[in-house]
Amino acid sequence: GDSVTQTEGLVTLTKGLPVMLNCTYQTTYSPFLFWYVQHLNEAPKLLLKSSTDNKRTEHQGFYATLHKSSSSFHLQKSSVQLSDSALYFCALNNYAQGLTFGLGTRVSVFP
Amino acid sequence: DMKVTQMPRYLIKRMGENVLLECGQDMSHETMYWYRQDPGLGLQLIYISYDVDSNSEGDIPKGYRVSRKKREHFSLILDSAKTNQTSVYFCASSDSANTEVFFGKGTRLTVV
């Protein structure tokens, strides 16, 4: 079945540094990938989405490129802020059953 | 304003009691979902509803049932709650193409 793998459970870094969160997936369908961000005690909110191969998509300083050849959709930001501290989920649209989520990566940004 | 509303936000129940979690959306979305979120386990799909009275089990349906009598409302029912059902429950909705899933703010359920 469909699956999403996020290899980092926790990422800690200092404000101003770059970050990359890994996401790989497996699916038998044409992939449609998402990144959701969840701040403490809040609902997950859509950050990015893409179904276009090799095209960079950006929002709020974050960016990701879907690479079908490597089944990846890594999330990046060039300079993190304190407000980026949150839980980040990669998700795959499996069409029949909504989104399949990875386990999430918690990002903690320190001053 | 596109919104998914969940009630209540916090709930404490005793083991064996029945629990009703309610969810509404104002986007006329056909598809609605119930997820639970536990530390280290991400978001797990309990049930999915494709429209009124068209519900399907997700990955972890045991101990839960759902009801969808109107497109805008989707309820999650726990008959005889168990302590291992202590969790945060999220309702969500999407259009039929699942191009974006909108989440409610969640219900934190504690079963004691």
gemmi code that builds the backbone of each chain (N, CA, C; Angstrom):
import gemmi

chains = {
    "A": [
        ("GLY", (0.812, -1.196, 0.000), (0.000, 0.000, 0.000), (0.850, 1.251, 0.000)),
        ("ASP", (0.182, 2.391, -0.034), (0.886, 3.671, -0.018), (1.574, 3.904, 1.318)),
        ("SER", (2.705, 4.582, 1.269), (3.411, 4.917, 2.512), (4.240, 6.176, 2.324)),
        ("VAL", (4.489, 6.847, 3.445), (5.321, 8.049, 3.470), (6.332, 7.884, 4.594)),
        ("THR", (7.576, 8.186, 4.294), (8.641, 8.046, 5.282), (9.308, 9.388, 5.542)),
        ("GLN", (9.334, 9.766, 6.809), (10.080, 10.947, 7.235), (11.166, 10.434, 8.171)),
        ("THR", (12.399, 10.639, 7.806), (13.494, 9.999, 8.529), (13.869, 10.699, 9.830)),
        ("GLU", (13.589, 11.989, 9.932), (13.968, 12.703, 11.154), (12.767, 12.861, 12.067)),
        ("GLY", (12.925, 12.449, 13.298), (11.854, 12.663, 14.267), (11.929, 14.050, 14.886)),
        ("LEU", (13.165, 14.507, 15.090), (13.381, 15.799, 15.730), (14.574, 16.483, 15.068)),
        ("VAL", (14.370, 17.746, 14.753), (15.460, 18.565, 14.210), (15.566, 19.805, 15.082)),
        ("THR", (16.739, 20.026, 15.641), (16.965, 21.235, 16.440), (18.040, 22.073, 15.755)),
        ("LEU", (17.801, 23.350, 15.671), (18.768, 24.220, 15.011), (18.613, 25.647, 15.504)),
        ("THR", (19.598, 26.445, 15.147), (19.645, 27.840, 15.561), (19.006, 28.730, 14.505)),
        ("LYS", (18.343, 29.755, 14.986), (17.721, 30.738, 14.098), (18.703, 31.218, 13.034)),
        ("GLY", (18.208, 31.300, 11.804), (19.023, 31.799, 10.712), (19.692, 30.718, 9.888)),
        ("LEU", (19.719, 29.500, 10.389), (20.329, 28.409, 9.654), (19.347, 27.788, 8.668)),
        ("PRO", (19.874, 27.082, 7.650), (18.976, 26.385, 6.714), (18.508, 25.060, 7.292)),
        ("VAL", (17.387, 24.585, 6.770), (16.848, 23.301, 7.221), (16.336, 22.518, 6.017)),
        ("MET", (16.490, 21.197, 6.087), (15.882, 20.319, 5.101), (15.252, 19.146, 5.829)),
        ("LEU", (13.991, 18.910, 5.572), (13.254, 17.792, 6.145), (13.005, 16.790, 5.031)),
        ("ASN", (13.394, 15.547, 5.291), (13.301, 14.523, 4.253), (11.917, 13.885, 4.187)),
        ("CYS", (11.495, 13.604, 2.975), (10.239, 12.899, 2.753), (10.378, 12.027, 1.515)),
        ("THR", (10.158, 10.744, 1.678), (10.079, 9.835, 0.545), (8.765, 9.079, 0.611)),
        ("TYR", (8.337, 8.569, -0.518), (7.005, 7.962, -0.557), (7.011, 6.737, -1.455)),
        ("GLN", (5.975, 5.935, -1.266), (5.704, 4.811, -2.160), (4.228, 4.847, -2.522)),
        ("THR", (3.945, 4.747, -3.793), (2.565, 4.705, -4.243), (2.477, 4.063, -5.609)),
        ("THR", (1.322, 3.470, -5.885), (1.086, 2.909, -7.210), (0.330, 3.896, -8.098)),
        ("TYR", (-0.080, 5.024, -7.504), (-0.825, 6.029, -8.252), (0.108, 7.165, -8.677)),
        ("SER", (-0.411, 8.066, -9.462), (0.339, 9.268, -9.788), (0.429, 10.116, -8.522)),
        ("PRO", (1.626, 10.441, -8.057), (1.766, 11.047, -6.730), (1.316, 12.501, -6.664)),
        ("PHE", (0.671, 12.833, -5.560), (0.292, 14.201, -5.221), (0.740, 14.356, -3.774)),
        ("LEU", (1.775, 15.166, -3.552), (2.403, 15.253, -2.242), (2.096, 16.586, -1.565)),
        ("PHE", (2.065, 16.537, -0.238), (1.738, 17.702, 0.576), (2.730, 17.816, 1.728)),
        ("TRP", (2.946, 19.038, 2.192), (3.553, 19.288, 3.486), (2.547, 20.072, 4.324)),
        ("TYR", (2.299, 19.539, 5.529), (1.446, 20.222, 6.492), (2.306, 20.646, 7.684)),
        ("VAL", (1.954, 21.776, 8.282), (2.642, 22.255, 9.474), (1.622, 22.361, 10.603)),
        ("GLN", (2.043, 21.920, 11.778), (1.164, 21.955, 12.944), (1.896, 22.630, 14.095)),
        ("HIS", (1.437, 23.802, 14.469), (1.978, 24.463, 15.651), (1.304, 23.908, 16.892)),
        ("LEU", (1.928, 24.153, 18.027), (1.487, 23.557, 19.284), (0.014, 23.850, 19.550)),
        ("ASN", (-0.733, 22.787, 19.810), (-2.164, 22.874, 20.116), (-3.001, 23.484, 18.992)),
        ("GLU", (-2.503, 23.391, 17.786), (-3.247, 23.886, 16.628), (-3.558, 22.730, 15.681)),
        ("ALA", (-4.395, 23.016, 14.699), (-4.689, 22.035, 13.660), (-3.578, 22.023, 12.623)),
        ("PRO", (-3.343, 20.898, 11.960), (-2.421, 20.894, 10.815), (-2.940, 21.829, 9.724)),
        ("LYS", (-2.016, 22.563, 9.134), (-2.377, 23.471, 8.045), (-1.492, 23.197, 6.841)),
        ("LEU", (-2.091, 23.329, 5.664), (-1.349, 23.081, 4.443), (-0.234, 24.105, 4.256)),
        ("LEU", (0.952, 23.619, 3.972), (2.099, 24.492, 3.710), (2.444, 24.507, 2.225)),
        ("LEU", (2.545, 23.304, 1.635), (2.910, 23.182, 0.219), (2.221, 21.969, -0.368)),
        ("LYS", (2.037, 21.977, -1.672), (1.554, 20.779, -2.342), (2.070, 20.775, -3.774)),
        ("SER", (2.202, 19.568, -4.330), (2.673, 19.457, -5.705), (2.371, 18.095, -6.276)),
        ("SER", (2.055, 18.111, -7.566), (1.945, 16.868, -8.327), (2.772, 16.948, -9.604)),
        ("THR", (3.535, 18.014, -9.754), (4.312, 18.242, -10.978), (5.764, 17.848, -10.772)),
        ("ASP", (6.240, 16.974, -11.600), (7.601, 16.477, -11.464), (8.615, 17.579, -11.739)),
        ("ASN", (9.631, 17.644, -10.869), (10.780, 18.531, -11.038), (10.440, 20.020, -11.070)),
        ("LYS", (9.336, 20.396, -10.493), (8.976, 21.812, -10.397), (8.975, 22.246, -8.938)),
        ("ARG", (9.718, 23.297, -8.631), (9.803, 23.798, -7.262), (8.532, 24.563, -6.916)),
        ("THR", (8.001, 24.275, -5.720), (6.844, 24.997, -5.220), (7.247, 25.682, -3.922)),
        ("GLU", (6.760, 26.912, -3.704), (7.207, 27.708, -2.564), (6.043, 28.347, -1.843)),
        ("HIS", (6.219, 28.523, -0.524), (5.204, 29.241, 0.261), (5.815, 29.626, 1.588)),
        ("GLN", (5.667, 30.862, 1.959), (6.129, 31.383, 3.252), (7.606, 31.081, 3.499)),
        ("GLY", (8.413, 31.132, 2.450), (9.840, 30.903, 2.585), (10.253, 29.445, 2.509)),
        ("PHE", (9.299, 28.547, 2.602), (9.578, 27.120, 2.447), (9.453, 26.733, 0.973)),
        ("TYR", (10.210, 25.719, 0.584), (10.107, 25.240, -0.788), (10.380, 23.749, -0.844)),
        ("ALA", (9.840, 23.143, -1.883), (10.016, 21.707, -2.090), (9.865, 21.412, -3.570)),
        ("THR", (10.522, 20.343, -4.002), (10.427, 19.897, -5.388), (10.087, 18.423, -5.398)),
        ("LEU", (9.054, 18.070, -6.128), (8.681, 16.673, -6.271), (9.606, 16.021, -7.300)),
        ("HIS", (10.284, 14.982, -6.892), (11.145, 14.226, -7.799), (10.608, 12.808, -7.884)),
        ("LYS", (9.919, 12.529, -8.982), (9.311, 11.207, -9.127), (10.380, 10.128, -9.310)),
        ("SER", (11.522, 10.487, -9.872), (12.570, 9.495, -10.108), (13.121, 8.917, -8.815)),
        ("SER", (13.126, 9.737, -7.772), (13.625, 9.283, -6.474), (12.515, 9.189, -5.434)),
        ("SER", (11.279, 9.399, -5.857), (10.115, 9.341, -4.946), (10.342, 10.211, -3.712)),
        ("SER", (10.717, 11.455, -3.956), (11.035, 12.335, -2.834), (10.331, 13.683, -2.958)),
        ("PHE", (10.123, 14.312, -1.804), (9.497, 15.644, -1.745), (10.031, 16.317, -0.481)),
        ("HIS", (11.301, 16.631, -0.473), (11.959, 17.192, 0.705), (11.597, 18.659, 0.886)),
        ("LEU", (11.409, 19.054, 2.133), (11.048, 20.442, 2.467), (12.287, 21.204, 2.906)),
        ("GLN", (12.447, 22.407, 2.388), (13.619, 23.202, 2.708), (13.257, 24.637, 3.029)),
        ("LYS", (14.128, 25.261, 3.812), (14.042, 26.696, 4.050), (15.467, 27.189, 4.245)),
        ("SER", (15.772, 28.326, 3.699), (17.156, 28.798, 3.712), (17.550, 29.443, 5.032)),
        ("SER", (16.573, 29.942, 5.781), (16.894, 30.625, 7.026), (15.699, 30.513, 7.972)),
        ("VAL", (15.808, 29.626, 8.960), (14.655, 29.380, 9.826), (14.492, 30.494, 10.857)),
        ("GLN", (13.247, 30.687, 11.263), (12.896, 31.658, 12.288), (12.344, 30.934, 13.516)),
        ("LEU", (12.303, 31.635, 14.628), (11.763, 31.036, 15.851), (10.337, 30.544, 15.635)),
        ("SER", (9.576, 31.265, 14.832), (8.179, 30.905, 14.583), (8.025, 29.655, 13.717)),
        ("ASP", (9.117, 29.139, 13.189), (9.051, 27.900, 12.400), (9.071, 26.659, 13.283)),
        ("SER", (9.243, 26.842, 14.558), (9.182, 25.711, 15.488), (7.781, 25.108, 15.434)),
        ("ALA", (7.707, 23.855, 15.028), (6.406, 23.207, 14.807), (6.646, 21.754, 14.428)),
        ("LEU", (5.528, 21.060, 14.215), (5.568, 19.677, 13.730), (5.225, 19.706, 12.245)),
        ("TYR", (6.045, 19.056, 11.435), (5.866, 19.078, 9.986), (5.557, 17.662, 9.505)),
        ("PHE", (4.462, 17.572, 8.751), (4.050, 16.286, 8.205), (4.132, 16.310, 6.695)),
        ("CYS", (4.716, 15.258, 6.146), (4.632, 15.014, 4.713), (3.453, 14.069, 4.495)),
        ("ALA", (2.707, 14.270, 3.426), (1.533, 13.447, 3.188), (1.383, 13.169, 1.700)),
        ("LEU", (0.764, 12.039, 1.430), (0.555, 11.574, 0.057), (-0.930, 11.385, -0.161)),
        ("ASN", (-1.422, 11.895, -1.268), (-2.823, 11.700, -1.619), (-2.975, 10.325, -2.250)),
        ("ASN", (-3.668, 9.426, -1.552), (-3.868, 8.113, -2.161), (-5.250, 7.985, -2.776)),
        ("TYR", (-5.903, 9.118, -2.971), (-7.146, 9.233, -3.729), (-8.300, 8.456, -3.118)),
        ("ALA", (-8.089, 7.185, -2.858), (-9.193, 6.379, -2.334), (-9.459, 6.687, -0.861)),
        ("GLN", (-8.418, 6.986, -0.103), (-8.570, 7.167, 1.333), (-7.920, 8.445, 1.819)),
        ("GLY", (-8.047, 9.489, 1.071), (-7.537, 10.766, 1.542), (-6.028, 10.788, 1.609)),
        ("LEU", (-5.511, 11.331, 2.680), (-4.071, 11.498, 2.807), (-3.454, 10.411, 3.677)),
        ("THR", (-2.316, 9.925, 3.226), (-1.478, 9.062, 4.056), (-0.339, 9.922, 4.585)),
        ("PHE", (-0.197, 9.984, 5.897), (0.775, 10.867, 6.524), (2.032, 10.115, 6.947)),
        ("GLY", (3.162, 10.819, 6.891), (4.349, 10.354, 7.570), (4.204, 10.577, 9.069)),
        ("LEU", (5.179, 10.121, 9.833), (5.088, 10.226, 11.284), (5.356, 11.637, 11.797)),
        ("GLY", (5.892, 12.486, 10.945), (6.130, 13.862, 11.332), (7.551, 14.117, 11.790)),
        ("THR", (7.985, 15.351, 11.594), (9.293, 15.810, 12.075), (9.056, 17.049, 12.920)),
        ("ARG", (9.524, 16.987, 14.152), (9.402, 18.163, 15.015), (10.622, 19.042, 14.824)),
        ("VAL", (10.391, 20.295, 14.529), (11.471, 21.268, 14.352), (11.469, 22.222, 15.536)),
        ("SER", (12.611, 22.318, 16.186), (12.773, 23.267, 17.304), (13.881, 24.249, 16.935)),
        ("VAL", (13.517, 25.519, 16.897), (14.466, 26.569, 16.539), (14.807, 27.355, 17.792)),
        ("PHE", (16.111, 27.512, 18.031), (16.586, 28.232, 19.215), (17.226, 29.554, 18.804)),
        ("PRO", (17.196, 30.527, 19.719), (17.771, 31.847, 19.390), (19.278, 31.787, 19.166)),
    ],
    "B": [
        ("ASP", (-15.829, 32.108, 4.798), (-14.633, 31.640, 5.489), (-14.666, 30.112, 5.576)),
        ("MET", (-13.653, 29.446, 5.011), (-13.619, 27.993, 4.976), (-13.243, 27.468, 6.359)),
        ("LYS", (-14.089, 26.606, 6.896), (-13.857, 26.224, 8.271), (-14.361, 24.816, 8.558)),
        ("VAL", (-13.582, 24.113, 9.393), (-14.013, 22.856, 9.973), (-14.084, 23.081, 11.484)),
        ("THR", (-15.238, 22.814, 12.047), (-15.473, 23.120, 13.457), (-15.686, 21.831, 14.232)),
        ("GLN", (-14.969, 21.700, 15.320), (-15.108, 20.519, 16.154), (-15.594, 20.893, 17.552)),
        ("MET", (-16.495, 20.059, 18.060), (-16.981, 20.252, 19.417), (-17.060, 18.905, 20.129)),
        ("PRO", (-16.735, 18.830, 21.415), (-16.080, 19.895, 22.179), (-14.584, 19.936, 21.900)),
        ("ARG", (-13.875, 20.885, 22.438), (-12.426, 20.953, 22.257), (-11.696, 20.088, 23.275)),
        ("TYR", (-12.273, 19.971, 24.443), (-11.683, 19.149, 25.500), (-12.793, 18.327, 26.133)),
        ("LEU", (-12.447, 17.079, 26.476), (-13.457, 16.179, 27.032), (-12.777, 15.158, 27.918)),
        ("ILE", (-13.356, 14.961, 29.098), (-12.880, 13.921, 30.005), (-14.037, 12.976, 30.253)),
        ("LYS", (-13.789, 11.692, 30.027), (-14.823, 10.672, 30.207), (-14.271, 9.519, 31.031)),
        ("ARG", (-15.186, 8.827, 31.698), (-14.792, 7.633, 32.441), (-14.821, 6.427, 31.520)),
        ("MET", (-13.986, 5.470, 31.805), (-13.958, 4.221, 31.045), (-15.358, 3.600, 31.031)),
        ("GLY", (-15.800, 3.172, 29.868), (-17.114, 2.571, 29.745), (-18.212, 3.532, 29.332)),
        ("GLU", (-17.967, 4.815, 29.427), (-18.976, 5.797, 29.009), (-18.973, 5.926, 27.489)),
        ("ASN", (-20.087, 6.396, 26.971), (-20.177, 6.662, 25.540), (-19.692, 8.079, 25.251)),
        ("VAL", (-19.076, 8.229, 24.088), (-18.501, 9.519, 23.717), (-18.988, 9.903, 22.328)),
        ("LEU", (-19.387, 11.147, 22.188), (-19.807, 11.670, 20.888), (-18.954, 12.880, 20.557)),
        ("LEU", (-18.235, 12.800, 19.464), (-17.464, 13.943, 18.969), (-18.115, 14.432, 17.691)),
        ("GLU", (-18.322, 15.743, 17.634), (-19.055, 16.295, 16.493), (-18.160, 17.173, 15.634)),
        ("CYS", (-18.484, 17.212, 14.361), (-17.675, 17.961, 13.413), (-18.584, 18.550, 12.347)),
        ("GLY", (-18.320, 19.793, 11.996), (-19.065, 20.435, 10.923), (-18.126, 21.168, 9.980)),
        ("GLN", (-18.561, 21.292, 8.730), (-17.772, 22.054, 7.755), (-18.714, 22.876, 6.891)),
        ("ASP", (-18.213, 24.022, 6.445), (-19.057, 24.961, 5.707), (-18.625, 25.095, 4.255)),
        ("MET", (-17.939, 24.077, 3.729), (-17.395, 24.162, 2.375), (-18.111, 23.235, 1.394)),
        ("SER", (-19.159, 22.580, 1.866), (-19.908, 21.613, 1.038), (-19.018, 20.503, 0.494)),
        ("HIS", (-17.982, 20.178, 1.255), (-17.101, 19.103, 0.826), (-17.801, 17.763, 0.927)),
        ("GLU", (-17.563, 16.927, -0.095), (-18.158, 15.591, -0.053), (-17.444, 14.702, 0.969)),
        ("THR", (-16.138, 14.818, 1.028), (-15.354, 13.871, 1.799), (-14.992, 14.435, 3.159)),
        ("MET", (-15.192, 13.631, 4.181), (-14.803, 14.014, 5.540), (-14.082, 12.850, 6.204)),
        ("TYR", (-13.271, 13.190, 7.210), (-12.392, 12.204, 7.835), (-12.373, 12.396, 9.350)),
        ("TRP", (-12.065, 11.310, 10.025), (-11.673, 11.370, 11.425), (-10.292, 10.737, 11.554)),
        ("TYR", (-9.375, 11.499, 12.163), (-8.028, 11.030, 12.467), (-7.825, 11.102, 13.969)),
        ("ARG", (-6.916, 10.285, 14.467), (-6.423, 10.493, 15.816), (-4.922, 10.706, 15.752)),
        ("GLN", (-4.443, 11.509, 16.694), (-3.023, 11.838, 16.730), (-2.453, 11.482, 18.087)),
        ("ASP", (-1.440, 10.645, 18.075), (-0.747, 10.248, 19.285), (0.743, 10.519, 19.094)),
        ("PRO", (1.427, 10.857, 20.154), (2.865, 11.154, 20.039), (3.622, 10.015, 19.374)),
        ("GLY", (4.425, 10.358, 18.373), (5.246, 9.360, 17.694), (4.515, 8.512, 16.673)),
        ("LEU", (3.201, 8.680, 16.576), (2.424, 7.844, 15.647), (1.816, 8.655, 14.514)),
        ("GLY", (2.023, 9.925, 14.514), (1.490, 10.745, 13.439), (-0.026, 10.810, 13.472)),
        ("LEU", (-0.610, 10.979, 12.312), (-2.060, 11.062, 12.156), (-2.557, 9.752, 11.553)),
        ("GLN", (-3.431, 9.077, 12.283), (-3.942, 7.795, 11.830), (-5.414, 7.932, 11.462)),
        ("LEU", (-5.769, 7.415, 10.305), (-7.133, 7.526, 9.804), (-8.045, 6.508, 10.463)),
        ("ILE", (-9.132, 7.013, 11.059), (-10.091, 6.129, 11.724), (-11.200, 5.756, 10.743)),
        ("TYR", (-11.847, 6.778, 10.199), (-12.930, 6.575, 9.233), (-12.867, 7.675, 8.183)),
        ("ILE", (-13.383, 7.335, 7.019), (-13.560, 8.291, 5.940), (-15.005, 8.222, 5.475)),
        ("SER", (-15.553, 9.380, 5.142), (-16.913, 9.433, 4.626), (-16.905, 10.124, 3.274)),
        ("TYR", (-17.476, 9.461, 2.271), (-17.457, 10.019, 0.920), (-18.671, 10.902, 0.649)),
        ("ASP", (-19.683, 10.750, 1.469), (-20.884, 11.586, 1.398), (-21.864, 11.044, 2.427)),
        ("VAL", (-23.085, 11.559, 2.421), (-24.093, 11.119, 3.399), (-24.271, 9.602, 3.333)),
        ("ASP", (-24.181, 8.966, 4.500), (-24.379, 7.515, 4.634), (-23.462, 6.696, 3.727)),
        ("SER", (-22.287, 7.212, 3.433), (-21.303, 6.498, 2.617), (-19.955, 6.546, 3.322)),
        ("ASN", (-19.797, 5.641, 4.290), (-18.639, 5.671, 5.179), (-17.788, 4.425, 4.979)),
        ("SER", (-16.511, 4.587, 5.243), (-15.587, 3.477, 5.043), (-14.555, 3.457, 6.157)),
        ("GLU", (-14.162, 2.274, 6.579), (-13.158, 2.159, 7.624), (-11.805, 2.659, 7.127)),
        ("GLY", (-11.106, 3.278, 8.052), (-9.731, 3.668, 7.780), (-8.775, 2.613, 8.295)),
        ("ASP", (-7.646, 3.073, 8.813), (-6.619, 2.143, 9.261), (-6.862, 1.588, 10.662)),
        ("ILE", (-7.570, 2.357, 11.501), (-7.758, 1.940, 12.897), (-9.214, 2.120, 13.339)),
        ("PRO", (-10.178, 1.440, 12.721), (-11.588, 1.679, 13.032), (-12.104, 0.987, 14.286)),
        ("LYS", (-11.352, 0.042, 14.816), (-11.863, -0.765, 15.926), (-12.137, 0.099, 17.149)),
        ("GLY", (-13.356, -0.056, 17.687), (-13.754, 0.715, 18.862), (-14.450, 2.018, 18.536)),
        ("TYR", (-14.606, 2.300, 17.241), (-15.232, 3.549, 16.799), (-16.345, 3.259, 15.795)),
        ("ARG", (-17.297, 4.165, 15.746), (-18.241, 4.183, 14.635), (-18.541, 5.627, 14.301)),
        ("VAL", (-19.113, 5.819, 13.122), (-19.368, 7.170, 12.643), (-20.791, 7.289, 12.135)),
        ("SER", (-21.191, 8.550, 11.989), (-22.513, 8.841, 11.454), (-22.428, 10.091, 10.605)),
        ("ARG", (-22.994, 9.998, 9.403), (-23.058, 11.179, 8.541), (-24.434, 11.211, 7.885)),
        ("LYS", (-25.300, 12.023, 8.465), (-26.683, 12.159, 7.986), (-26.891, 13.429, 7.155)),
        ("LYS", (-25.971, 14.365, 7.301), (-25.971, 15.573, 6.480), (-24.551, 15.778, 5.959)),
        ("ARG", (-24.433, 16.351, 4.768), (-23.118, 16.507, 4.166), (-22.189, 17.324, 5.066)),
        ("GLU", (-22.735, 18.304, 5.786), (-21.877, 19.204, 6.541), (-21.512, 18.690, 7.928)),
        ("HIS", (-22.081, 17.555, 8.350), (-21.819, 17.059, 9.694), (-21.309, 15.627, 9.661)),
        ("PHE", (-20.325, 15.361, 10.525), (-19.745, 14.022, 10.598), (-19.395, 13.752, 12.053)),
        ("SER", (-20.007, 12.727, 12.619), (-19.839, 12.441, 14.042), (-19.005, 11.185, 14.248)),
        ("LEU", (-18.241, 11.204, 15.301), (-17.456, 10.032, 15.728), (-17.990, 9.580, 17.065)),
        ("ILE", (-18.305, 8.281, 17.164), (-18.896, 7.742, 18.384), (-18.000, 6.653, 18.945)),
        ("LEU", (-17.759, 6.752, 20.232), (-17.053, 5.701, 20.947), (-18.059, 5.066, 21.901)),
        ("ASP", (-18.419, 3.829, 21.624), (-19.318, 3.110, 22.517), (-18.469, 2.428, 23.581)),
        ("SER", (-18.647, 2.831, 24.815), (-17.883, 2.260, 25.919), (-16.394, 2.583, 25.775)),
        ("ALA", (-16.066, 3.801, 26.069), (-14.703, 4.298, 25.864), (-13.684, 3.526, 26.706)),
        ("LYS", (-12.501, 3.425, 26.131), (-11.397, 2.728, 26.785), (-10.257, 3.712, 27.029)),
        ("THR", (-9.410, 3.381, 27.991), (-8.318, 4.309, 28.323), (-7.357, 4.485, 27.147)),
        ("ASN", (-7.224, 3.448, 26.306), (-6.299, 3.582, 25.166), (-6.888, 4.414, 24.033)),
        ("GLN", (-8.084, 4.926, 24.230), (-8.663, 5.856, 23.265), (-8.414, 7.312, 23.672)),
        ("THR", (-7.683, 7.494, 24.733), (-7.205, 8.827, 25.086), (-6.295, 9.315, 23.960)),
        ("SER", (-6.657, 10.467, 23.390), (-5.922, 10.937, 22.219), (-6.454, 12.313, 21.825)),
        ("VAL", (-5.841, 12.861, 20.787), (-6.387, 14.056, 20.154), (-7.021, 13.625, 18.846)),
        ("TYR", (-8.268, 13.996, 18.660), (-9.027, 13.587, 17.481), (-9.229, 14.788, 16.563)),
        ("PHE", (-8.872, 14.584, 15.304), (-9.044, 15.630, 14.303), (-10.065, 15.203, 13.266)),
        ("CYS", (-10.967, 16.110, 12.985), (-11.882, 15.969, 11.873), (-11.307, 16.768, 10.710)),
        ("ALA", (-11.564, 16.314, 9.509), (-11.062, 17.020, 8.337), (-12.041, 16.852, 7.190)),
        ("SER", (-11.905, 17.727, 6.197), (-12.746, 17.593, 5.007), (-11.956, 17.981, 3.769)),
        ("SER", (-12.397, 17.474, 2.625), (-11.741, 17.820, 1.364), (-12.741, 17.704, 0.230)),
        ("ASP", (-12.383, 18.314, -0.899), (-13.203, 18.107, -2.089), (-12.960, 16.700, -2.625)),
        ("SER", (-13.677, 16.317, -3.633), (-13.607, 14.925, -4.090), (-12.241, 14.576, -4.691)),
        ("ALA", (-11.484, 15.578, -5.127), (-10.165, 15.309, -5.707), (-9.066, 15.286, -4.658)),
        ("ASN", (-9.445, 15.620, -3.394), (-8.444, 15.643, -2.313), (-7.271, 16.570, -2.618)),
        ("THR", (-7.524, 17.671, -3.284), (-6.432, 18.592, -3.580), (-6.003, 19.386, -2.359)),
        ("GLU", (-6.844, 19.459, -1.373), (-6.451, 20.024, -0.086), (-7.370, 19.488, 0.988)),
        ("VAL", (-6.803, 19.121, 2.095), (-7.566, 18.648, 3.242), (-7.521, 19.717, 4.316)),
        ("PHE", (-8.687, 20.105, 4.808), (-8.810, 21.121, 5.843), (-9.103, 20.422, 7.170)),
        ("PHE", (-8.386, 20.843, 8.196), (-8.535, 20.222, 9.509), (-9.251, 21.131, 10.489)),
        ("GLY", (-10.007, 20.522, 11.390), (-10.521, 21.231, 12.547), (-9.430, 21.391, 13.595)),
        ("LYS", (-9.756, 22.071, 14.691), (-8.754, 22.358, 15.718), (-8.528, 21.200, 16.662)),
        ("GLY", (-9.320, 20.157, 16.547), (-9.086, 18.960, 17.331), (-9.887, 18.912, 18.622)),
        ("THR", (-10.112, 17.685, 19.077), (-10.719, 17.441, 20.387), (-9.756, 16.595, 21.197)),
        ("ARG", (-9.384, 17.118, 22.340), (-8.499, 16.346, 23.225), (-9.377, 15.532, 24.165)),
        ("LEU", (-9.394, 14.224, 23.971), (-10.212, 13.306, 24.771), (-9.331, 12.567, 25.764)),
        ("THR", (-9.738, 12.610, 27.018), (-9.075, 11.842, 28.061), (-10.068, 10.866, 28.638)),
        ("VAL", (-9.725, 9.588, 28.624), (-10.569, 8.551, 29.203), (-9.870, 8.047, 30.463)),
        ("VAL", (-10.574, 8.206, 31.586), (-9.951, 7.842, 32.873), (-10.638, 6.626, 33.484)),
    ],
}
model = gemmi.Model(1)
for chain_id, residues in chains.items():
    chain = gemmi.Chain(chain_id)
    for i, (resn, *xyz) in enumerate(residues, 1):
        res = gemmi.Residue()
        res.name, res.seqid = resn, gemmi.SeqId(i, " ")
        for name, pos in zip(("N", "CA", "C"), xyz):
            atom = gemmi.Atom()
            atom.name, atom.element = name, gemmi.Element(name[0])
            atom.pos, atom.b_iso = gemmi.Position(*pos), 0.0
            res.add_atom(atom)
        chain.add_residue(res)
    model.add_chain(chain)
structure = gemmi.Structure()
structure.add_model(model)
structure.setup_entities()
